[in-house]
């Protein structure tokens, strides 16, 4: 399914060309003008190699060596290889100091539990106090595991906000009240209209990455807690009435011809005309989706934004438990969070080469006056060199101290802050599942979900026939053991709250 690309094209990230790992610490005896010993920090990031990374890092290091006596050695690993590479790096004791981690890559919970990451709380009272005070406390709450903080959260959207993304051309042409469309069932009359009136358009365009709207915090897919359930009753998502109904509706849409026939196996093809698809949303997501697709889109929320551990752990930087200079690592992260020049240098590259500043309109400045996280500068990327340095900056750190692009609202980050403030905490927010007692059962889920999930979610097969087969395999793998264990743990967690 179409995934939101946060400003930069997904799959591009900062890298410093490096053929070997280096230990924490610069050349012995090397000092800056203040007489401080220069420490080199090795930082692993997920993403692809950037042509101009060396130029940018040299500029970064000129600044950070004089500021705090730190220089960076950034090692980048491609999106498809990052998990495996970091397992090797962490498990074999290779030298590293900082790394990108989250709920979906280089698993934050798993690595923290096995002791790979440094406990940060005492450092956040001193070297990291400024950034700790800046970031929404709910991000710090999510970063705690067993009451201990193991990572610095990258402040961005905090909740999960699935959206329907409509092609504006057809919304305007047929005067479709898209803002009133939220549930899967709400789509039906308009899918029918497009199917009849626009034979060359796919009414509901889906791919193999699509997951049907799930009104549940899937703590260990497919097991979790439904949103709004304050009783914290653990369920198999496929046994909930809402999911059963959703799968039937998806099957109906598929058989009516509203869904592309190859949905269960397709990758996103932007050349295919579509009326609506599903995306992972945030404020002003329409601008980014539209830029990616090449035409205007509008969007509406499928459900209220929900904060879960997974969503609030969408991006963090962790420090090696065995880092030789942990104070310097935290001091660097603190500087990155509080220093506009450094953060935007890492994010956009070198002013005059990769971008230039543009003056916002006076009306826009006046409209944004008094709001948080509003800067008086916008960035225009150099069309010739932007491909040589284009990073997904949510990998590097928080987003709220980055300048907005020329085509973005000046108050973009203020809108993100308002979005986060309005987001609701799921009843299960704060609960971490220790899967060790049922690790064997959980290990068997992935193959079963891969076998049935894509076909069921896209409506490609009849749920009356295939859902019982899925359930039977899950039962044989021990899903009830997982439900019972999770319920026991969540009951204990609830009692301690």
N, C-alpha and C positions, 0 to 999 in steps of 0.2 A: 504494500500500500504506500501511497505517497507519504513520505516522512518529511516533517518540517525541517528545512535547511536554514539554520539560524545565521543569516546574513551571508556568510561565506559558503561556498559549495561544500556539501558534506563529503568527507573523504580527503580534504586538504588540511594540512596542519603544519605547525612549525617544526623544523628539523635543523639540527646542526650536523653536517657531514662528519661522520665518525666511524672509523673502522674498528676501534677497540674501546673497551670500557676503561674509564679512568677512576682512580680512587678519589675519595673526598679529600680536597686540599689542593692548593695550587703548587707552583714550584717552591721548593723549600727556600724560605728566606725572602720570597717576593713580597713587597709591601707597596701600599699606595702612598699618596702624598701626605696622608695623615699619620703615617707610620704603622698602619694596621697591616697585619699579615693577610695576604689575599688567599681566600679559600675558594676552591673550585667545587661547584655542586653539580652532580650529574642528575639530570631530570629526564625521565622517560615520559613521552607523550604519545598518544595514539593519533595516527594520521599519516598522510603521504609526504614524501620529500618535497621541499620547496627549493627552487632554483636559487633564489636570493637569500636563503636562510643564513649563510655565512656572513654576508654583508650586515644583515640585521643584528645578528648575535654579537658581532664585533662592536657595533654601535651600542648595544645593550651593555656589553661588558665594560666599555669605556666609562659608562655612566655608573654602573653598580660597583665597580672596583673602587671608585672615588667616594661614592656615597656610603657604602657599608663594608667594603673589602671583600666583595663576593663577585665571582664570575661564573657563568653558566656553561655547562657542556650538555646541550640538549640532544637526546637521542630519540629519534622518531621511529615508530613501528607501524606498518600499514594496518588498516582497519581489520582485515581478515586474519592477521597474524598476531594481533596484540595480546589476546588472552593467553595463547600458548607461549609466546615469548616471555611474558611477565611471569608465568608459572616457572619457567626455567630460571629466569633471573633471580626470582625470590627464593626458590627452593635450593638452588646451587650456591647461594651465598655470594653471587657476583656483587661488585661494588656499585651501589647506586644510592642516591640521597633522597630524591623526590620522584613521585610517579602519579600519573592520572589514574583514578579509580572511581568506580560508581556502582550502581545497582545492576548494571547490564554489561560491564566490561571490567576485567581485572577485579573481580568481585570484592567489594568493600567489606561486607560482613564476614565473608569467609576468610579473607586475609587478616582482618583485625582479630578474629577469633583464634587464628593459629599463631598469633604473635609476630606477624611480619611488620606491622606498623607501630610507630612510636606513639606512646601516650602523650597527648599534647596539653592537657589541662594546665599544668604548672607553667608552661611556656606561654600560654594564652593570657596569663595574668601579668606577664612581663613583656617579652619580645613581641608577642602578638596581640597585645591589648587593644591597639587602635583598630585592627581589622575585626577583632572579636566584638567590639562595641558597634561597629558599622553594620554588620551582617544581621539580618532578621533572626531573632532567637530561635525560631522554629527550625531553621536550617541547622543550628547548633544542636538542637534537641535531637534531630534525626541523625546527626553525626555521632551521637553518643551510643555506645554499645556496652551494655552492662554498666551504665553510668559513667563511662570513660570516653573521651573524645579522641578519635584516631585519624581524623582527616579535617582539612579546611574546606568547607563547602564553597562552591562557586555560585554566588548569588545570581539567580536567573528566575524563570518561572518556577514556583514551588509545587504546584499541583498538576494533576493529570486532567487535561481538558480536551477530550475528543470532539471533533467538529465535523459537520458536513460542509464540504467545500463545493460551491456551485459556480459553474461558468456564467459569468455576468451577462454575456450575450443572450442566453436563453432566458435568464431571469427577467431581463428587460423586455425581451421580445414578447413573452407571454404573461408579463405582469405577475410573476410568481411571488407570493408573500413569504419569501424564504426565512424571514425572521421569526415566523410562526411555526417553522418546521424544526422539530427536535427529535422525536422518536423515529425509529425505523418505520413504523406504521404511518407516520405523518407524510412520508415520502410518496406513498402509493399513488394518489391521483396525479401527481406531477410526473412520476415515472411513466405512467400510462399515457399522459399527454405527449411527452417527448417521444415515446415509442411510436405513437401514431403520427405525429406531425414532423418528426425529424428522423427519417429512416437511416441516415448516415451517422447518427449520434448514438453512442452507448448511454442509455439512461443512467445506469449505476455501474460505474467502472471500478472493478476490483482486481486485485492481484494476489499472489500467493502469500504476501505479507499481511493481508487484511485479517483483522480479528473483529468479529461482530461485536456491537456494543455490549460491554460486560459491566453490569452494575455491581461490581464486587472488587474488593482488594484481594487479588489472587496472590496470597502470601507465598504459596508454593504451588504453582500452576499444576492442576486445576482446582486446588483446594484453597479456601479463604473465607472471608467474612463479607457479607453483602453490605453495601453502603447503607447507612441509616439504621443498621441493626445494633442497637445498644445492648442487646443480650449477648452479643459476641458469640453467636452460634456458628460453629465451623461447618461448612458445607462443601460438597462437590459441585462446582459451577454447573455441570451438565445435569444435575438433579434439581436445580432451581426452576421454578415455574417460568421465570422471566427468560432464562436461556432456552428452555424448551419452546416457548412461544416465538422467540427470536429466530430460532433455526427453522421453524415452520414457515415463518414469513419470508426468510431468505430463500427457502425452497420455492415458494410461490413466485417470488420475483424472478428467480432463475428460469422456471418453466414458462413464465409469461414472456420471456425474452428481454427482460429489463437489464439483466446482468450479462456481461461478455462470457461466452462459452468457455474460454480458456482461463477463467479467473483463478482456479486452484493451482495453476502452474505458471501463470503469466508474471513477467517482470514489468515494471512501469514503463510504458511506451508513451512518451509525451506527444507523439504525433497523432495519437488516437483521440478523436473528438469525444468528449464526455460531458454529460450534464452535471452529475454529482459524483464525488468520491469522498473518502474519509481521510482526515488528517489529524495529527497531534498538534493541538492549538496552543496559542499564547496571544498576547496583545499584538495587533497589527500583523498577524500571520498572513493576512490576505496579500499584503504587499510583497512578501517573500515568495509565497506560492505563485502569485501572478508573474513575478519576475522570472521564476524558474520555468513556468509553463509557456510564457510568451504572450499571455492575454490576461485580462482582468478576471478576478474571481471575487466572490463574496462568501461569507461563512457564518454559520450559526452553531451554538453549542448543542451537543447531543444531550448533555446532562450537566448538573452543577459540577464545578471544578472540585476535585477531591484531593486532599493532601494525604499521601501514604508515605511509608518509609522509602519505597522504591522511587516515588516521584521526587521527594526532597533529597534523595541521594543520587540525583541525576548526574552530578559531576562534583568531584572533590580532588584535592591534592593531598596525598599522604607522604609521610617522611619515614625513611627506613629506621626500623628499631635500632639498628646498629650504626646509624650515621655518626661519623666522628665529630661533626660540628652541628648538632641539632639547633643550637641557639642561632647560628647563622642562617640555617635553612628557614627557620620561623621568621627571622628578621627580614630575609628576602621576601617571603610571602607577604609579610606585613607591609613592606615597601611597595610591592606590586599592587596591593589593595588601596593604598593611600596616595600614590604618586601618579598623577595624570600622565605625565610625560612617559614614564616607564611603561605603564599599562598600554598606552596607545602605540608606543613604539613596537612592543611585542605584538600588538594586535594588527596594526595596519602597515608596519614597516617604516621606511624612512621618508619623512616629509620632503617633498620636492622630487622624489624619485618614484615612490609608490602611490603617493596621494598628495593632495593639496587641501588647504582649508578654504571653505567658502563661507561667506557671511549669510546667516539666516535672514529672512525677511523681517523687517521691523514689526510687522503685525504678528508674526509668529513668536518673536521674542516677547512682545507685550502679552500675548495670550498665555505664554508659559511662565510668566513672571510669578515668583513666589512658590513654584512647585519644586519638589525635591528632584535631585539628580538631573538637573537641566543645565547644560553647558552652552556657552555662547558661540560654539563652533560646530560646523558640520564638515564632513569629509567627502571630497570628490576623488574617487579612485582614478589613477592614471590608466587609461585604456591600453596603453602599450605594455605596462609593467605589472598590472594587477595580477596577471596569471602567474607571475614569477614569485609572488608572495601573497598568498591568500589562505588565511587560517580560520578554522572554526574556533573563535576565541573563547567559547564556553569550556574548551578543553584546558585553557591556560589559567583561568581565574574568573572572578566575578565580572559581570557585564555592566554593572551600573556606573562604573567610572570610565567607560569607553565613550568616545564621541559617536554620534549617529551619522549615518550616511546621508548624502545630499537629498535623496528621495524619501527619507524617513522623517516622521514628525520630531520636532525638537524636544517634545515632552515624552518621547518613547519610554524612557526608563521610569519616568513618573507614572506612566500608565501601567508598567510592569509592577511597580510598588503597590498601586491601587488594586491591581489584579491579585497580587499575593495576599494583601490585607483582606480581600473579600473571599478568598478561598476557604473552603470548609475542611476541617480535619476529619478524616474517616475515623470511625470508632476504633479501628485497629491501629491507628497511627501511634508509633512508639513501641509496638510489639515486634520482637525479633524471634523467629522460630529456630530453635536448635534442632536441626534435622538429623543429627547423628544417630539417635535411637531408631530412626526409620530410613536411614540413608539408602539401604538396599532397595526398599520399595520405591522411594523417590527416583532413584536412578532408572527405574523402568518406565517412568511416565513419559519421558521425552520421545521415545520411539513410537509409543501409542498415539501421542498427540500429533506427531509428524504424519503418522499413517492416516488418521481420521480428521484432524482439526481443520486443515485447509479446505477439504472437500465439504465438510459440514458447515463451516463458517460462511463459505461463499454460496451455499445452496446448490452445489454441484451434485449432491447425492440426496436421497430421500432420508430425512432423519428418522422416520418411522422404521426404516430398515437398518440404518447404520448406527444410530445412537445406541440401541441395545447392544450392538457388537462392541462399540467403544466401552460401554459401561462394564460389559462382561470381562473385557481385557483389563480394565482398571481394577476391578474387583479381584481378579486372579493375581494381579501384581501387588495387591495389599493396600488399596486406597483407604479402606476402613481403618487400618492400623495408623495411617498418617492422620486421618481425621481425628481419631481418638487421642493420639499423642499431641496434636496441635491444640485440641480442646483442653486437654489437661494443662498444657503450658499456658494457654491464654487465660484459663480460669485462675491460675496462680498469679499471673501478671496483673489481672484485674483486681484481685484481692489486695495486692500490694500498692495499688494506685492511691 
